[in-house]
Amino acid sequence: MGIRVEWIAIAMIIIMLSVSFLFEAKHREAKNSTFKKEFDVYNSVTIEVDQEGIKNKLFSKYGVKESGVLTLTQMTYIGNSVEKLQSSQGRFVGNKIYLDYNVTALQNNGYYYESDHAIYDQQTQLLYVTSPFVGYVNNSVIKGSNLEYNRQEAVAKAHKINATFYPKK
């Protein structure tokens, strides 16, 4: 005499019901996540113009704009007050450009800076280098912990400077 199939089915139902009563059911509202990506571009060139002519140019390998913030990779920015700003990654938030990783800045006067992080304010034309930097002015080399360069006044302020100056010939 063996166990009948009905008894096995009843036992399985009892086990499933008892296990299901062990877990507490919670009511969770579904998250309403909206897609915020506005656009993305590959190998792009963006040129800003006004009635006077070209204001600035922007080159990048890849860019995406989400929630009003434009994020770019392998970017080069050429503006009216900056000859060239390059970085591996950059973000445009309002009038400011946040540059990260392998940042290089070449000014119209020939000054050249290398750093890992910088912020450029397009409106005030201030370049803030927020990490240790190396600057090259003519043949001179300047190293420091951070830098603030005012393009309008042609004044640079830095902290913890280690410099080697060579006079112009």
C-alpha positions as CSV (number, residue, x, y, z in Angstrom):
1,M,0.0,0.0,0.0
2,G,1.5,3.3,-1.1
3,I,0.8,6.9,-0.5
4,R,-1.9,8.1,-2.6
5,V,-1.4,11.1,-5.0
6,E,-4.2,13.0,-3.3
7,W,-2.5,13.0,0.0
8,I,0.8,14.3,-1.6
9,A,-1.1,17.1,-3.3
10,I,-2.9,18.1,-0.1
11,A,0.4,18.1,1.8
12,M,2.1,20.3,-0.9
13,I,-0.8,22.7,-0.8
14,I,-0.6,23.0,3.0
15,I,3.2,23.5,2.9
16,M,2.8,26.3,0.2
17,L,0.1,28.0,2.2
18,S,2.1,27.9,5.4
19,V,5.2,29.3,3.7
20,S,3.2,32.1,2.0
21,F,1.8,33.2,5.4
22,L,5.4,33.5,6.7
23,F,6.1,36.4,4.4
24,E,4.6,39.8,5.1
25,A,3.2,41.5,2.0
26,K,4.0,45.2,1.7
27,H,2.4,47.7,-0.5
28,R,5.0,49.7,-2.4
29,E,4.3,52.4,-4.8
30,A,5.9,52.2,-8.2
31,K,8.6,54.7,-8.8
32,N,7.7,57.1,-11.6
33,S,11.1,57.6,-13.3
34,T,11.0,59.7,-16.4
35,F,13.6,59.6,-19.2
36,K,15.5,62.8,-18.9
37,K,18.0,62.4,-21.7
38,E,17.5,65.3,-24.1
39,F,20.0,64.3,-26.8
40,D,23.3,62.6,-27.4
41,V,25.9,63.2,-30.2
42,Y,29.0,61.5,-31.6
43,N,32.0,63.3,-33.1
44,S,30.3,66.7,-32.9
45,V,31.3,70.2,-33.7
46,T,29.3,73.0,-32.1
47,I,29.8,76.7,-33.1
48,E,28.2,79.5,-31.2
49,V,27.8,82.7,-33.3
50,D,26.3,86.1,-32.7
51,Q,25.9,89.2,-34.8
52,E,29.6,90.0,-34.4
53,G,30.8,86.6,-35.6
54,I,32.0,83.3,-34.0
55,K,32.0,83.4,-30.2
56,N,33.3,79.9,-29.5
57,K,33.7,76.4,-30.9
58,L,33.3,73.1,-29.2
59,F,34.6,69.7,-30.4
60,S,33.9,66.4,-28.8
61,K,33.9,62.6,-29.3
62,Y,30.7,62.0,-27.5
63,G,28.2,64.2,-25.7
64,V,24.9,63.7,-23.8
65,K,22.6,66.3,-22.4
66,E,20.5,65.2,-19.4
67,S,18.5,67.5,-17.1
68,G,20.0,70.6,-18.6
69,V,23.7,69.4,-18.1
70,L,25.8,68.7,-21.2
71,T,28.5,66.1,-20.5
72,L,31.2,65.6,-23.1
73,T,34.2,63.2,-23.6
74,Q,37.4,64.1,-25.3
75,M,36.3,67.7,-25.6
76,T,38.1,70.8,-27.0
77,Y,36.7,74.3,-26.3
78,I,38.0,77.3,-28.3
79,G,36.6,80.6,-27.2
80,N,37.1,84.3,-27.7
81,S,39.1,84.6,-24.5
82,V,40.7,81.1,-24.5
83,E,42.7,79.8,-27.3
84,K,42.1,76.2,-26.3
85,L,40.7,74.2,-23.4
86,Q,41.0,70.4,-23.6
87,S,40.0,67.6,-21.3
88,S,39.0,64.0,-21.3
89,Q,35.7,64.8,-19.7
90,G,33.7,68.0,-19.4
91,R,30.3,69.3,-18.1
92,F,28.5,72.5,-19.1
93,V,26.4,73.7,-16.3
94,G,25.0,77.2,-17.0
95,N,27.9,79.5,-17.9
96,K,30.5,77.2,-16.3
97,I,32.6,74.4,-17.9
98,Y,33.8,71.8,-15.4
99,L,36.8,70.0,-16.9
100,D,38.1,66.7,-15.5
101,Y,41.1,64.5,-16.3
102,N,44.0,65.6,-18.5
103,V,43.0,69.2,-18.6
104,T,45.1,71.5,-20.7
105,A,44.5,75.2,-21.2
106,L,46.3,77.4,-23.8
107,Q,45.7,81.1,-23.4
108,N,45.9,83.6,-26.3
109,N,49.0,85.2,-24.6
110,G,50.9,81.8,-24.9
111,Y,50.4,80.7,-21.3
112,Y,49.8,77.0,-21.1
113,Y,48.5,75.0,-18.1
114,E,48.2,71.3,-17.3
115,S,46.0,69.8,-14.5
116,D,43.5,67.2,-13.7
117,H,40.5,69.4,-12.7
118,A,39.5,73.0,-13.7
119,I,36.5,75.2,-13.9
120,Y,36.1,77.9,-16.6
121,D,33.4,80.6,-16.2
122,Q,32.5,81.8,-19.7
123,Q,30.7,84.9,-18.4
124,T,33.5,86.3,-16.1
125,Q,36.3,84.7,-18.1
126,L,37.9,83.2,-14.9
127,L,39.8,79.9,-15.1
128,Y,39.9,78.1,-11.8
129,V,42.4,75.2,-11.7
130,T,41.2,73.2,-8.6
131,S,44.0,70.6,-8.5
132,P,47.8,70.7,-8.6
133,F,48.9,72.2,-11.9
134,V,52.0,72.8,-14.1
135,G,52.1,76.1,-16.0
136,Y,54.4,77.1,-18.8
137,V,55.0,80.8,-19.4
138,N,57.5,81.4,-22.2
139,N,60.4,79.2,-21.1
140,S,59.5,79.3,-17.4
141,V,57.8,76.5,-15.5
142,I,55.4,77.1,-12.6
143,K,54.0,74.4,-10.3
144,G,51.3,75.0,-7.7
145,S,48.4,73.5,-5.8
146,N,45.6,75.6,-7.4
147,L,45.3,78.6,-9.7
148,E,42.8,81.3,-10.4
149,Y,43.4,83.1,-13.7
150,N,41.4,86.2,-14.6
151,R,41.5,86.6,-18.4
152,Q,40.1,90.2,-18.4
153,E,42.7,91.6,-16.0
154,A,45.5,89.1,-17.1
155,V,46.1,88.3,-13.4
156,A,46.9,84.8,-12.1
157,K,46.8,83.8,-8.4
158,A,48.2,80.5,-7.2
159,H,49.0,78.7,-4.0
160,K,52.1,76.7,-3.0
161,I,54.2,77.8,-6.0
162,N,57.4,76.1,-7.1
163,A,58.7,78.0,-10.1
164,T,61.7,78.2,-12.4
165,F,61.8,81.5,-14.3
166,Y,63.8,82.2,-17.4
167,P,64.0,85.7,-18.7
168,K,62.9,86.5,-22.2
169,K,65.7,86.8,-24.7
